[in-house]
């Protein structure tokens, strides 16, 4: 993800955030979330299939907030009778926010992920810092976050990254993020999040994650969804690309309080 694209995303979100209504976001301490699946099948000269399973949930009170999420993505293709796995990865994350004022909060965040295609057994990302609720309404939320982070990558086979060959790579980093949700109408909602980890020690890799999703309600609990993911690693293992982009359509089911 280039710096120009990051600036464009932030500028667009700033415009969207400015249109929020005045009602406060729900802080009743009840869990709310959704889970779903996206499936794609193609046949012809090349047969391919992909599956993504995802779930996220959050609980907010006047004092704090807990957010949890996870995703699994698997895909394969078949050409001339030869099966090839094209995606086999998973990720999970959790964040705890403690409110310091109606707008400001302290946070701690843990991210875990793996990717068999690049022999990444486990990436652990820890970050902590301060956040600010630029907009916090039932229709629109828009948060800015900043702090410090530390990441460790463990591979099942030795990799050469930045001139070093090993199975484990670590880095301290600055942590910057922005996240927003937008209720565009009674049936359409949009959310996105951008996380940046500019490395300042170790291999000094720059990691970035962008997730965006549009949900259209088909009933009170069922949504048709379209989502985009973009993961960037400035120093990937040999033979791997820096960007890993995914586009998915599927169905999500809401759970918890409405």
Secondary structure, DSSP 8 states (H G I E B T S, - for coil): --HHHHHHHHHHHHHHHTT--SSB---SS-EEEEEEEEEEEE-SSEEEEEEEEEEEEEEE-SSEEEEEEEEEEEEEEEETTEEEEEEEEEEEEEEEEEESSSSEEEEEEEEEEEEGGGTEEEEEEEEEEEEEEEEEBSSEEEEEEEEEEEEEEEEEEEEEETTEEEEEEEEEEEEEEEEEEEE-SSSEEEEEEEEEEEE-STT--EEEEEEEEEEEESSSSEEEEEEEEEEEETT--TT--SEEEEEEEEEEEEEE--
